[in-house]
Amino acid sequence: MQDSWLEPPPWLHRSMVSDKWKSSPVGHLVPAFARLGWGLREAAERLVALGYRLTVDPETLPMEPVTAADIALISEDLDAEYPWLDPALPVPVGHLLAASAQVRWG
């Protein structure tokens, strides 16, 4: 019998998790909970309550529901798809300029 419960679900890209999928990066949380219509902080707090470790403090996350523009903003290619920006690294100015032009901010 295969222990399929030990493996991450098929929709969770292996490179987005570490330590046997016990750590959930913000790049996974944003699109996943946008689909559910949950606020990002609420979703992160729920994952912590379920025993997951996050790579970000839930208190630092916004309460408002996630938008399509938010998902594009954290995507390296601004296409709302993996790969995601690393929240531990500074966001390049070029990414901010391209994102602003794409969603017509500022």
Sequence and secondary structure as in RCSB ss.txt:
>XXXX:A:sequence
MQDSWLEPPPWLHRSMVSDKWKSSPVGHLVPAFARLGWGLREAAERLVALGYRLTVDPETLPMEPVTAADIALIS
EDLDAEYPWLDPALPVPVGHLLAASAQVRWG
>XXXX:A:secstr
   GGGS  TTS GGG BTTTTEE HHHHHHHHHHHT BHHHHHHHHHHTT EESS GGGS SSB  HHHHHHHB
TTSSS SSB  TTS   HHHHHHHHHHHT  
